[in-house]
Amino acid sequence: MARPIEATPMIEGEDALAFIAEMEKGEKASLEEKRRVKEDADEMRSMLTFAF
């Protein structure tokens, strides 16, 4: 049987402010990163086999 997943701890104080500031930047992924992620996803899809 799987172990239960614990709740994610809340961030507070300076950590919370730094997180919000980072999220507000809204930086998009570079074309190189998008290409790499797509290639990796395609490779994973090619490994999947489902027989129904």
N, CA and C atoms as an extended XYZ file, in Angstrom:
156
Properties=species:S:1:pos:R:3:atomname:S:1:resname:S:1:resid:I:1 pbc="F F F"
N         0.846       -1.176        0.000 N   MET     1
C         0.000        0.000        0.000 CA  MET     1
C         0.895        1.245        0.000 C   MET     1
N         0.482        2.241       -0.719 N   ALA     2
C         1.276        3.472       -0.833 CA  ALA     2
C         1.194        4.283        0.453 C   ALA     2
N         2.272        4.997        0.720 N   ARG     3
C         2.283        5.889        1.880 CA  ARG     3
C         1.512        7.161        1.546 C   ARG     3
N         0.822        7.748        2.510 N   PRO     4
C         0.097        8.996        2.251 CA  PRO     4
C         1.065       10.144        1.960 C   PRO     4
N         0.617       11.048        1.136 N   ILE     5
C         1.413       12.220        0.790 CA  ILE     5
C         1.175       13.295        1.842 C   ILE     5
N         2.256       13.820        2.397 N   GLU     6
C         2.134       14.858        3.409 CA  GLU     6
C         1.797       16.200        2.767 C   GLU     6
N         1.143       17.052        3.527 N   ALA     7
C         0.791       18.385        3.038 CA  ALA     7
C         2.056       19.202        2.798 C   ALA     7
N         2.012       20.033        1.773 N   THR     8
C         3.132       20.922        1.479 CA  THR     8
C         3.166       22.030        2.530 C   THR     8
N         4.310       22.275        3.147 N   PRO     9
C         4.364       23.324        4.178 CA  PRO     9
C         4.173       24.718        3.562 C   PRO     9
N         3.567       25.604        4.328 N   MET    10
C         3.352       26.984        3.896 CA  MET    10
C         4.683       27.734        3.969 C   MET    10
N         4.894       28.628        3.004 N   ILE    11
C         6.079       29.479        3.080 CA  ILE    11
C         5.651       30.810        3.695 C   ILE    11
N         6.542       31.381        4.465 N   GLU    12
C         6.214       32.616        5.181 CA  GLU    12
C         7.388       33.584        5.114 C   GLU    12
N         7.116       34.832        5.436 N   GLY    13
C         8.159       35.845        5.579 CA  GLY    13
C         8.904       36.135        4.290 C   GLY    13
N        10.239       36.224        4.413 N   GLU    14
C        11.092       36.574        3.276 CA  GLU    14
C        10.979       35.547        2.143 C   GLU    14
N        10.834       34.277        2.509 N   ASP    15
C        10.690       33.238        1.481 CA  ASP    15
C         9.437       33.467        0.653 C   ASP    15
N         8.336       33.822        1.311 N   ALA    16
C         7.088       34.078        0.609 CA  ALA    16
C         7.214       35.287       -0.317 C   ALA    16
N         7.847       36.333        0.168 N   LEU    17
C         8.025       37.533       -0.657 CA  LEU    17
C         8.910       37.251       -1.866 C   LEU    17
N         9.963       36.477       -1.656 N   ALA    18
C        10.853       36.132       -2.761 CA  ALA    18
C        10.120       35.274       -3.789 C   ALA    18
N         9.291       34.359       -3.322 N   PHE    19
C         8.524       33.505       -4.228 CA  PHE    19
C         7.558       34.331       -5.067 C   PHE    19
N         6.829       35.236       -4.424 N   ILE    20
C         5.879       36.087       -5.148 CA  ILE    20
C         6.603       36.943       -6.182 C   ILE    20
N         7.732       37.511       -5.813 N   ALA    21
C         8.500       38.346       -6.742 CA  ALA    21
C         8.947       37.524       -7.952 C   ALA    21
N         9.380       36.299       -7.699 N   GLU    22
C         9.835       35.435       -8.796 CA  GLU    22
C         8.666       35.084       -9.722 C   GLU    22
N         7.495       34.807       -9.162 N   MET    23
C         6.326       34.450       -9.965 CA  MET    23
C         5.815       35.639      -10.772 C   MET    23
N         5.973       36.842      -10.239 N   GLU    24
C         5.490       38.026      -10.945 CA  GLU    24
C         6.352       38.384      -12.148 C   GLU    24
N         7.570       37.860      -12.201 N   LYS    25
C         8.431       38.133      -13.348 CA  LYS    25
C         7.812       37.604      -14.635 C   LYS    25
N         7.165       36.449      -14.549 N   GLY    26
C         6.479       35.884      -15.702 CA  GLY    26
C         7.397       35.551      -16.855 C   GLY    26
N         8.612       35.102      -16.560 N   GLU    27
C         9.550       34.762      -17.624 CA  GLU    27
C         9.069       33.539      -18.400 C   GLU    27
N         9.152       33.627      -19.687 N   LYS    28
C         8.740       32.523      -20.551 CA  LYS    28
C         9.937       31.624      -20.824 C   LYS    28
N         9.627       30.387      -21.166 N   ALA    29
C        10.682       29.434      -21.509 CA  ALA    29
C        11.330       29.845      -22.825 C   ALA    29
N        12.635       29.646      -22.921 N   SER    30
C        13.342       29.964      -24.156 CA  SER    30
C        12.979       28.946      -25.239 C   SER    30
N        13.242       29.288      -26.485 N   LEU    31
C        12.972       28.361      -27.584 CA  LEU    31
C        13.772       27.075      -27.413 C   LEU    31
N        14.999       27.192      -26.922 N   GLU    32
C        15.836       26.012      -26.693 CA  GLU    32
C        15.213       25.105      -25.637 C   GLU    32
N        14.707       25.693      -24.561 N   GLU    33
C        14.088       24.890      -23.506 CA  GLU    33
C        12.807       24.226      -24.014 C   GLU    33
N        11.999       24.958      -24.784 N   LYS    34
C        10.777       24.383      -25.352 CA  LYS    34
C        11.111       23.217      -26.274 C   LYS    34
N        12.172       23.362      -27.094 N   ARG    35
C        12.576       22.302      -28.001 CA  ARG    35
C        13.015       21.067      -27.221 C   ARG    35
N        13.809       21.286      -26.173 N   ARG    36
C        14.307       20.176      -25.356 CA  ARG    36
C        13.151       19.431      -24.683 C   ARG    36
N        12.195       20.171      -24.136 N   VAL    37
C        11.057       19.549      -23.467 CA  VAL    37
C        10.222       18.754      -24.473 C   VAL    37
N        10.013       19.313      -25.667 N   LYS    38
C         9.236       18.606      -26.689 CA  LYS    38
C         9.946       17.324      -27.103 C   LYS    38
N        11.253       17.382      -27.310 N   GLU    39
C        12.002       16.178      -27.688 CA  GLU    39
C        11.906       15.107      -26.600 C   GLU    39
N        12.043       15.527      -25.347 N   ASP    40
C        11.957       14.575      -24.244 CA  ASP    40
C        10.561       13.963      -24.150 C   ASP    40
N         9.524       14.776      -24.341 N   ALA    41
C         8.151       14.273      -24.285 CA  ALA    41
C         7.902       13.293      -25.430 C   ALA    41
N         8.407       13.607      -26.614 N   ASP    42
C         8.252       12.696      -27.751 CA  ASP    42
C         8.943       11.368      -27.477 C   ASP    42
N        10.121       11.433      -26.862 N   GLU    43
C        10.848       10.205      -26.536 CA  GLU    43
C        10.065        9.369      -25.515 C   GLU    43
N         9.503       10.021      -24.517 N   MET    44
C         8.708        9.293      -23.523 CA  MET    44
C         7.476        8.665      -24.167 C   MET    44
N         6.806        9.401      -25.060 N   ARG    45
C         5.630        8.851      -25.741 CA  ARG    45
C         5.998        7.617      -26.566 C   ARG    45
N         7.168        7.643      -27.180 N   SER    46
C         7.579        6.513      -28.005 CA  SER    46
C         7.831        5.260      -27.152 C   SER    46
N         8.128        5.439      -25.872 N   MET    47
C         8.375        4.317      -24.978 CA  MET    47
C         7.085        3.707      -24.421 C   MET    47
N         6.008        4.474      -24.457 N   LEU    48
C         4.752        4.009      -23.863 CA  LEU    48
C         4.079        2.981      -24.775 C   LEU    48
N         3.645        1.917      -24.170 N   THR    49
C         2.885        0.917      -24.919 CA  THR    49
C         1.667        0.548      -24.087 C   THR    49
N         0.521        0.703      -24.687 N   PHE    50
C        -0.715        0.346      -24.022 CA  PHE    50
C        -1.435       -0.674      -24.885 C   PHE    50
N        -1.775       -1.783      -24.296 N   ALA    51
C        -2.529       -2.814      -25.003 CA  ALA    51
C        -3.861       -3.000      -24.302 C   ALA    51
N        -4.916       -2.548      -24.948 N   PHE    52
C        -6.244       -2.679      -24.359 CA  PHE    52
C        -7.029       -3.713      -25.106 C   PHE    52
